[in-house]
Amino acid sequence: MDFSKGLMAASTKPLILSVLKRGDSYGYQIIQNVKKLTGGTLKWSDGMVYPVLHRMEKEGFITSEWQGKPGEKLRKYYSITERGKQELIVEKEQWNFLHGVLSKFWEQSLT
């Protein structure tokens, strides 16, 4: 299934916040988690995710920290902040509301 760019863009913030609520993660790992949780339906690219991560960090929803073991490549790990947890609650409410409205419209159009 192909999703429109608009729907894909609108869903990145709540999905990223949901992944980070489960625990700290780095960019590639976030991409792989979303791919796995959606059964491969959503395939994000680096070029799509990293700008969103940087914006969310500027907005205070997440923080980042470079981590790595000696001799290994450093990775930038992202963590959800308290503000990000509150934003996730708002996002969930908005998406649930829209889902309910759309469901009502679709049910009415079938009758």
C-alpha atoms as a printed R data frame, in Angstrom:
    type eleno elety resid chain resno       x      y      z
1   ATOM     1    CA   MET     A     1   0.000  0.000  0.000
2   ATOM     2    CA   ASP     A     2   1.346  3.418 -0.921
3   ATOM     3    CA   PHE     A     3   0.580  6.319  1.382
4   ATOM     4    CA   SER     A     4   0.365  9.924  0.244
5   ATOM     5    CA   LYS     A     5   3.280 12.154  1.131
6   ATOM     6    CA   GLY     A     6   0.966 14.301  3.250
7   ATOM     7    CA   LEU     A     7  -0.259 11.385  5.350
8   ATOM     8    CA   MET     A     8   3.268 10.035  5.650
9   ATOM     9    CA   ALA     A     9   4.551 13.425  6.825
10  ATOM    10    CA   ALA     A    10   1.682 13.886  9.282
11  ATOM    11    CA   SER     A    11   2.306 10.519 10.894
12  ATOM    12    CA   THR     A    12   6.062 10.831 11.474
13  ATOM    13    CA   LYS     A    13   5.911 12.844 14.712
14  ATOM    14    CA   PRO     A    14   3.460 10.594 16.578
15  ATOM    15    CA   LEU     A    15   5.200  7.459 15.343
16  ATOM    16    CA   ILE     A    16   8.650  8.690 16.362
17  ATOM    17    CA   LEU     A    17   7.363  9.765 19.779
18  ATOM    18    CA   SER     A    18   5.701  6.354 20.198
19  ATOM    19    CA   VAL     A    19   8.929  4.531 19.357
20  ATOM    20    CA   LEU     A    20  10.944  6.711 21.760
21  ATOM    21    CA   LYS     A    21   8.398  6.241 24.547
22  ATOM    22    CA   ARG     A    22   9.438  2.567 24.458
23  ATOM    23    CA   GLY     A    23  13.086  3.552 24.949
24  ATOM    24    CA   ASP     A    24  16.007  5.526 23.573
25  ATOM    25    CA   SER     A    25  16.891  4.839 19.967
26  ATOM    26    CA   TYR     A    26  19.062  6.081 17.113
27  ATOM    27    CA   GLY     A    27  17.756  7.145 13.716
28  ATOM    28    CA   TYR     A    28  18.285  3.948 11.731
29  ATOM    29    CA   GLN     A    29  16.824  1.892 14.566
30  ATOM    30    CA   ILE     A    30  13.715  4.132 14.621
31  ATOM    31    CA   ILE     A    31  13.289  3.571 10.874
32  ATOM    32    CA   GLN     A    32  13.600 -0.191 11.331
33  ATOM    33    CA   ASN     A    33  11.152 -0.223 14.279
34  ATOM    34    CA   VAL     A    34   8.506  1.575 12.224
35  ATOM    35    CA   LYS     A    35   9.081 -0.755  9.295
36  ATOM    36    CA   LYS     A    36   8.745 -3.798 11.574
37  ATOM    37    CA   LEU     A    37   5.677 -2.522 13.454
38  ATOM    38    CA   THR     A    38   3.881 -1.751 10.173
39  ATOM    39    CA   GLY     A    39   4.770 -5.054  8.561
40  ATOM    40    CA   GLY     A    40   6.975 -3.262  6.063
41  ATOM    41    CA   THR     A    41   4.152 -1.015  4.856
42  ATOM    42    CA   LEU     A    42   5.816  2.226  5.980
43  ATOM    43    CA   LYS     A    43   9.330  2.513  4.615
44  ATOM    44    CA   TRP     A    44  10.991  5.696  5.747
45  ATOM    45    CA   SER     A    45  14.211  7.038  4.308
46  ATOM    46    CA   ASP     A    46  17.025  8.738  6.211
47  ATOM    47    CA   GLY     A    47  16.299 11.934  4.311
48  ATOM    48    CA   MET     A    48  12.756 11.946  5.608
49  ATOM    49    CA   VAL     A    49  13.381 11.042  9.260
50  ATOM    50    CA   TYR     A    50  16.448 13.044 10.244
51  ATOM    51    CA   PRO     A    51  14.971 16.479  9.473
52  ATOM    52    CA   VAL     A    52  11.930 15.543 11.583
53  ATOM    53    CA   LEU     A    53  14.175 14.396 14.441
54  ATOM    54    CA   HIS     A    54  16.124 17.674 14.305
55  ATOM    55    CA   ARG     A    55  12.912 19.723 14.278
56  ATOM    56    CA   MET     A    56  11.454 17.753 17.178
57  ATOM    57    CA   GLU     A    57  14.646 18.316 19.136
58  ATOM    58    CA   LYS     A    58  14.441 22.074 18.529
59  ATOM    59    CA   GLU     A    59  10.812 21.988 19.692
60  ATOM    60    CA   GLY     A    60  11.848 20.265 22.922
61  ATOM    61    CA   PHE     A    61   9.990 16.984 22.311
62  ATOM    62    CA   ILE     A    62  13.175 14.918 22.228
63  ATOM    63    CA   THR     A    63  16.821 15.206 23.228
64  ATOM    64    CA   SER     A    64  19.871 13.545 21.726
65  ATOM    65    CA   GLU     A    65  23.230 12.282 22.904
66  ATOM    66    CA   TRP     A    66  26.145 10.736 21.046
67  ATOM    67    CA   GLN     A    67  26.936  7.270 22.409
68  ATOM    68    CA   GLY     A    68  29.309  4.499 21.496
69  ATOM    69    CA   LYS     A    69  31.834  2.034 22.756
70  ATOM    70    CA   PRO     A    70  35.554  2.606 22.216
71  ATOM    71    CA   GLY     A    71  36.544  1.610 18.696
72  ATOM    72    CA   GLU     A    72  32.941  1.606 17.463
73  ATOM    73    CA   LYS     A    73  31.061  4.170 15.438
74  ATOM    74    CA   LEU     A    74  29.281  6.807 17.522
75  ATOM    75    CA   ARG     A    75  25.503  6.892 17.210
76  ATOM    76    CA   LYS     A    76  23.184  9.740 18.063
77  ATOM    77    CA   TYR     A    77  20.578  8.366 20.446
78  ATOM    78    CA   TYR     A    78  17.269 10.155 20.874
79  ATOM    79    CA   SER     A    79  15.139 10.254 24.026
80  ATOM    80    CA   ILE     A    80  11.624 11.516 24.569
81  ATOM    81    CA   THR     A    81  11.252 14.425 27.006
82  ATOM    82    CA   GLU     A    82   8.374 15.137 29.380
83  ATOM    83    CA   ARG     A    83   7.180 17.709 26.859
84  ATOM    84    CA   GLY     A    84   7.363 15.023 24.175
85  ATOM    85    CA   LYS     A    85   5.279 12.649 26.310
86  ATOM    86    CA   GLN     A    86   2.628 15.354 26.673
87  ATOM    87    CA   GLU     A    87   2.744 15.997 22.922
88  ATOM    88    CA   LEU     A    88   2.254 12.281 22.290
89  ATOM    89    CA   ILE     A    89  -0.926 12.377 24.399
90  ATOM    90    CA   VAL     A    90  -2.206 15.308 22.320
91  ATOM    91    CA   GLU     A    91  -1.276 13.543 19.070
92  ATOM    92    CA   LYS     A    92  -3.071 10.364 20.167
93  ATOM    93    CA   GLU     A    93  -6.212 12.326 21.037
94  ATOM    94    CA   GLN     A    94  -6.161 14.108 17.672
95  ATOM    95    CA   TRP     A    95  -5.588 10.942 15.640
96  ATOM    96    CA   ASN     A    96  -8.284  9.044 17.583
97  ATOM    97    CA   PHE     A    97 -10.738 11.895 17.037
98  ATOM    98    CA   LEU     A    98 -10.034 12.004 13.299
99  ATOM    99    CA   HIS     A    99 -10.323  8.236 13.073
100 ATOM   100    CA   GLY     A   100 -13.736  8.412 14.747
101 ATOM   101    CA   VAL     A   101 -14.964 11.185 12.466
102 ATOM   102    CA   LEU     A   102 -13.772  9.423  9.318
103 ATOM   103    CA   SER     A   103 -15.320  6.144 10.469
104 ATOM   104    CA   LYS     A   104 -18.696  7.855 10.923
105 ATOM   105    CA   PHE     A   105 -18.524  9.415  7.470
106 ATOM   106    CA   TRP     A   106 -17.533  6.142  5.842
107 ATOM   107    CA   GLU     A   107 -20.260  4.199  7.667
108 ATOM   108    CA   GLN     A   108 -22.857  6.756  6.522
109 ATOM   109    CA   SER     A   109 -21.672  6.581  2.927
110 ATOM   110    CA   LEU     A   110 -22.158  2.812  2.897
111 ATOM   111    CA   THR     A   111 -25.813  2.996  3.895
